[in-house]
Amino acid sequence: MNWLTKALNLGEKIKKVFKKRPSREELENSNWTSCCKGPILKKDLEENLWVCSSCGKHHRISCRQRFDIFFGKNSYQILETPQPIDDPLNWKDTKTYKERLKEARKKTNQNCAVMIAKGKINDIEITAGAINFDFIGGSIGSSEGEAIIYSVQYAIDNQTPLVFFPCGGGQRMFESPIALANMTRTTLAIKELKKNNLPYIVCFVDPCAGGITASFAMLGDIHFAEPGALVAFAGRRVVQATVKEELPLDFQTAEFVEKHGFVDKVINRKDLKDQIGLLLSILLKKNSKVKSEISNEASENSEARQIRDA
């Protein structure tokens, strides 16, 4: 065996050790994913609401998975939202925008990044919205803007509170000014919701940035966030270059923005349903205990006025 044969044999052995990396599709179809301690079964992660039992990381989930957790499986109805024309600007870079939309729809089984549903918690009718980060980074285009506005109109028409789970990187560059216009449109829609005195609760999920944070996502009556979620407008490097200061390691995390008053409370995924349900019961005065306390307080105030007048 000469040196060339030995070298070729060694090359084959190296190939066996360093196998070809699996494709994205293979990883998505696999029964495994990874977290702090390496590989973890997706089934085990799903049983824990897609939260790592070791480090507490809240993994990203789809809109349907979000509604399954929030309302309960088969306990909600997906609402059909308006679908504007695809690719109004005939955008093309390395591939056309229509091709990107087709791929995103196939991957997520959604028409757009935003999904709206209706369901009940504590016998309270709720309109809920969520954004799927896997659909072009959860970015907002004309279809997403229409879906958000539709959720507001549906909540007003049916006199229900609106709960939204925003995430994504902002407005979609493939629709340029059309996407940017939806910052104003969604903001005005939320203003109409408030005119009707209907509660609007926002729960930030990882990641939420850009035009989403700068519009409808920051207009809630109450703001929650999942642990570790990124909540920002500009990126960390942009902010650091602007202020020319070293930023904390936890900068723009849910815990950091809670400490600085940007969100009201950081809540674990498993507790969101109960916490939001209780809050809505209080806001809508549909909680028997709250009703009793309000009634007692009103009675005491009435007695105090009678004594004072006498």
C-alpha positions as CSV (number, residue, x, y, z in Angstrom):
1,M,0.0,0.0,0.0
2,N,1.6,3.3,-1.1
3,W,1.3,6.7,0.5
4,L,-1.4,7.8,-1.9
5,T,-3.7,4.9,-1.1
6,K,-3.2,5.5,2.6
7,A,-4.1,9.2,2.1
8,L,-7.3,8.3,0.2
9,N,-8.3,5.8,2.9
10,L,-7.7,8.4,5.6
11,G,-9.9,10.8,3.6
12,E,-12.8,8.3,3.6
13,K,-12.4,7.7,7.3
14,I,-12.6,11.5,7.9
15,K,-15.7,11.8,5.8
16,K,-17.4,9.1,8.0
17,V,-16.5,11.0,11.1
18,F,-17.6,14.4,9.8
19,K,-20.9,13.6,8.2
20,K,-22.8,16.0,6.0
21,R,-24.8,18.5,8.0
22,P,-28.6,17.8,7.9
23,S,-30.6,20.2,5.8
24,R,-33.1,22.6,7.4
25,E,-36.0,20.5,6.3
26,E,-34.4,17.4,7.8
27,L,-34.0,19.2,11.1
28,E,-37.6,20.4,11.1
29,N,-38.9,16.9,10.3
30,S,-36.7,15.4,13.0
31,N,-38.0,14.2,16.4
32,W,-35.2,16.1,18.1
33,T,-34.2,19.7,18.7
34,S,-31.5,21.2,20.9
35,C,-31.3,23.4,24.0
36,C,-29.0,24.0,26.9
37,K,-28.0,20.4,27.5
38,G,-27.9,19.3,23.9
39,P,-30.5,17.2,22.1
40,I,-34.0,17.1,23.5
41,L,-37.0,15.2,22.2
42,K,-39.7,17.5,20.7
43,K,-42.3,15.4,22.3
44,D,-40.9,16.0,25.8
45,L,-40.6,19.7,25.0
46,E,-44.2,19.9,23.8
47,E,-45.5,18.2,27.0
48,N,-43.9,21.1,28.9
49,L,-45.5,23.7,26.6
50,W,-42.3,24.1,24.6
51,V,-40.4,25.3,27.6
52,C,-37.1,23.7,28.5
53,S,-37.4,22.0,31.9
54,S,-33.6,22.5,32.6
55,C,-33.0,26.2,31.7
56,G,-36.5,27.5,31.4
57,K,-36.0,28.7,27.8
58,H,-39.3,29.5,26.1
59,H,-38.9,28.1,22.6
60,R,-40.7,29.7,19.7
61,I,-44.0,28.2,18.7
62,S,-46.6,28.6,15.9
63,C,-49.9,30.5,16.1
64,R,-51.9,27.3,16.4
65,Q,-49.6,26.0,19.2
66,R,-50.1,29.3,20.9
67,F,-53.8,29.1,20.7
68,D,-53.8,25.4,21.9
69,I,-52.0,26.6,25.0
70,F,-54.0,29.7,25.6
71,F,-57.5,28.4,24.9
72,G,-57.0,24.7,25.0
73,K,-57.0,22.2,22.1
74,N,-60.1,22.2,19.9
75,S,-61.5,25.0,22.1
76,Y,-61.2,27.9,19.7
77,Q,-62.1,28.9,16.2
78,I,-59.6,30.4,13.6
79,L,-61.1,33.4,11.9
80,E,-60.7,34.0,8.2
81,T,-59.0,37.4,7.6
82,P,-59.0,39.5,4.4
83,Q,-56.3,38.7,1.8
84,P,-55.0,41.6,-0.2
85,I,-53.1,41.1,-3.5
86,D,-49.7,39.4,-3.3
87,D,-46.6,41.3,-4.2
88,P,-48.1,44.7,-5.1
89,L,-44.6,46.1,-6.0
90,N,-43.4,43.1,-8.1
91,W,-40.4,42.8,-5.8
92,K,-37.4,40.7,-6.9
93,D,-33.9,40.2,-5.4
94,T,-32.3,36.8,-5.3
95,K,-35.8,35.4,-5.8
96,T,-39.3,36.9,-6.2
97,Y,-41.5,37.9,-3.3
98,K,-44.2,35.6,-4.6
99,E,-41.7,32.7,-4.3
100,R,-40.9,33.7,-0.7
101,L,-44.6,33.8,0.1
102,K,-45.2,30.4,-1.4
103,E,-42.4,28.9,0.6
104,A,-43.5,30.6,3.8
105,R,-47.1,29.3,3.3
106,K,-46.0,25.8,2.7
107,K,-43.7,25.9,5.7
108,T,-46.2,27.3,8.2
109,N,-49.6,26.3,6.7
110,Q,-50.7,29.9,7.1
111,N,-51.8,32.5,4.5
112,C,-49.9,35.2,6.3
113,A,-47.8,35.7,9.5
114,V,-50.8,36.8,11.6
115,M,-53.5,34.4,12.7
116,I,-56.7,35.5,14.5
117,A,-58.9,33.2,16.7
118,K,-61.8,33.5,19.0
119,G,-62.4,31.4,22.2
120,K,-63.3,31.5,25.9
121,I,-61.4,31.8,29.1
122,N,-63.4,31.8,32.4
123,D,-66.6,32.1,30.3
124,I,-65.3,35.3,28.8
125,E,-65.4,35.6,25.0
126,I,-61.9,36.7,23.8
127,T,-60.5,37.7,20.4
128,A,-56.9,36.7,20.2
129,G,-54.1,37.3,17.7
130,A,-50.6,35.8,17.3
131,I,-47.7,36.2,14.9
132,N,-45.7,33.3,13.5
133,F,-41.9,34.1,13.4
134,D,-41.4,31.3,10.9
135,F,-43.4,33.3,8.3
136,I,-40.7,35.6,6.9
137,G,-39.5,36.5,10.3
138,G,-43.0,37.5,11.5
139,S,-42.7,40.7,9.5
140,I,-45.8,42.9,8.8
141,G,-47.0,43.4,5.3
142,S,-50.4,44.3,3.8
143,S,-52.0,40.9,4.7
144,E,-50.8,41.0,8.2
145,G,-52.0,44.6,8.6
146,E,-55.4,43.7,7.4
147,A,-55.5,40.7,9.8
148,I,-54.7,42.9,12.8
149,I,-57.3,45.5,11.8
150,Y,-59.8,42.7,11.3
151,S,-59.1,41.4,14.8
152,V,-59.8,44.9,16.2
153,Q,-63.0,45.2,14.2
154,Y,-64.2,41.8,15.2
155,A,-63.6,42.6,18.9
156,I,-65.6,45.8,18.6
157,D,-68.5,44.2,16.7
158,N,-68.7,41.3,19.2
159,Q,-67.8,43.5,22.3
160,T,-64.9,41.2,23.3
161,P,-61.5,42.0,24.8
162,L,-58.5,41.7,22.5
163,V,-55.4,39.7,23.5
164,F,-52.4,39.8,21.2
165,F,-49.1,37.9,21.1
166,P,-46.7,40.0,18.9
167,C,-43.3,38.9,17.7
168,G,-41.3,39.6,14.6
169,G,-38.7,42.0,13.2
170,G,-40.9,44.8,12.1
171,Q,-42.3,45.9,8.7
172,R,-41.7,43.8,5.6
173,M,-39.1,45.3,3.2
174,F,-40.6,43.5,0.2
175,E,-43.7,45.8,0.5
176,S,-41.7,48.9,1.5
177,P,-44.1,52.0,2.0
178,I,-47.2,49.7,2.0
179,A,-45.8,47.8,5.0
180,L,-44.8,51.0,6.7
181,A,-48.3,52.4,6.3
182,N,-49.6,49.6,8.4
183,M,-47.9,51.0,11.5
184,T,-50.3,54.0,11.3
185,R,-53.3,51.9,10.3
186,T,-52.9,49.4,13.1
187,T,-52.3,52.2,15.6
188,L,-55.5,53.9,14.5
189,A,-57.4,50.6,14.8
190,I,-56.3,50.1,18.4
191,K,-57.4,53.7,19.1
192,E,-60.9,52.7,17.9
193,L,-60.8,49.7,20.3
194,K,-60.1,52.0,23.2
195,K,-62.9,54.3,22.2
196,N,-65.2,51.3,22.8
197,N,-63.7,50.7,26.3
198,L,-62.6,47.2,25.4
199,P,-59.5,45.8,27.2
200,Y,-56.4,45.3,25.0
201,I,-53.8,43.0,26.5
202,V,-50.4,42.5,24.9
203,C,-48.0,39.6,25.7
204,F,-44.6,40.0,24.0
205,V,-43.0,36.8,22.8
206,D,-39.5,36.3,21.5
207,P,-38.4,38.2,19.5
208,C,-40.4,41.5,19.1
209,A,-38.7,44.5,17.5
210,G,-38.8,47.3,15.0
211,G,-42.1,48.6,13.6
212,I,-44.1,46.0,15.6
213,T,-42.9,47.3,18.9
214,A,-43.2,50.9,17.6
215,S,-46.9,50.6,16.7
216,F,-49.8,48.3,17.9
217,A,-47.7,46.2,20.2
218,M,-47.0,49.0,22.6
219,L,-50.5,50.3,22.9
220,G,-51.9,47.7,25.3
221,D,-53.7,48.5,28.6
222,I,-51.5,45.9,30.2
223,H,-48.2,44.5,28.8
224,F,-46.9,41.1,29.7
225,A,-43.8,39.3,28.3
226,E,-42.6,35.7,28.3
227,P,-39.3,35.1,30.2
228,G,-36.2,35.9,28.1
229,A,-38.1,37.5,25.2
230,L,-36.3,40.1,23.2
231,V,-38.3,43.4,23.3
232,A,-36.8,46.2,21.4
233,F,-37.0,48.8,18.6
234,A,-33.5,49.2,17.3
235,G,-31.0,46.3,17.6
236,R,-28.4,46.1,20.3
237,R,-25.4,47.0,18.1
238,V,-27.3,50.1,16.7
239,V,-28.1,51.3,20.2
240,Q,-24.5,50.7,21.4
241,A,-23.0,52.6,18.4
242,T,-25.4,55.5,19.0
243,V,-24.9,55.9,22.8
244,K,-21.3,54.8,22.6
245,E,-21.5,52.9,25.9
246,E,-21.2,49.3,26.9
247,L,-24.7,47.8,27.4
248,P,-25.7,45.3,30.0
249,L,-25.7,41.6,29.0
250,D,-29.4,41.4,29.6
251,F,-30.2,44.5,27.6
252,Q,-33.6,44.4,25.8
253,T,-34.6,41.1,27.5
254,A,-38.1,40.9,29.0
255,E,-36.6,41.0,32.5
256,F,-34.6,44.2,31.7
257,V,-37.5,46.0,30.2
258,E,-39.7,45.0,33.1
259,K,-37.2,46.5,35.5
260,H,-37.3,49.8,33.5
261,G,-41.1,49.9,33.2
262,F,-41.4,49.0,29.6
263,V,-43.6,45.9,30.4
264,D,-45.8,45.4,33.5
265,K,-44.9,41.8,34.3
266,V,-42.9,38.8,33.0
267,I,-45.1,35.7,33.2
268,N,-44.2,32.0,32.5
269,R,-46.0,30.5,29.5
270,K,-47.9,28.0,31.7
271,D,-49.3,30.8,33.8
272,L,-50.4,33.2,31.1
273,K,-53.9,31.7,30.6
274,D,-54.8,31.9,34.3
275,Q,-53.2,35.4,34.7
276,I,-54.9,36.9,31.7
277,G,-58.2,35.2,32.5
278,L,-58.1,36.7,36.1
279,L,-57.2,40.1,34.8
280,L,-60.0,40.2,32.3
281,S,-62.5,39.0,35.0
282,I,-61.4,42.0,37.1
283,L,-61.5,44.5,34.2
284,L,-64.9,43.3,33.0
285,K,-66.2,42.8,36.6
286,K,-67.1,39.2,35.8
287,N,-65.4,37.8,38.9
288,S,-67.8,37.0,41.7
289,K,-65.2,37.9,44.4
290,V,-64.4,41.2,42.6
291,K,-68.1,42.0,42.3
292,S,-68.7,41.3,46.0
293,E,-65.8,43.6,46.9
294,I,-67.0,46.4,44.6
295,S,-70.5,46.0,46.1
296,N,-69.2,46.1,49.7
297,E,-67.1,49.1,48.9
298,A,-70.0,50.9,47.3
299,S,-72.2,50.1,50.3
300,E,-69.6,51.4,52.7
301,N,-69.2,54.7,50.7
302,S,-73.0,55.1,50.7
303,E,-73.2,54.6,54.5
304,A,-70.3,57.1,55.0
305,R,-72.1,59.7,52.9
306,Q,-75.3,59.2,54.9
307,I,-73.5,59.7,58.2
308,R,-71.7,62.8,56.9
309,D,-74.9,64.3,55.6
310,A,-76.8,63.7,58.8
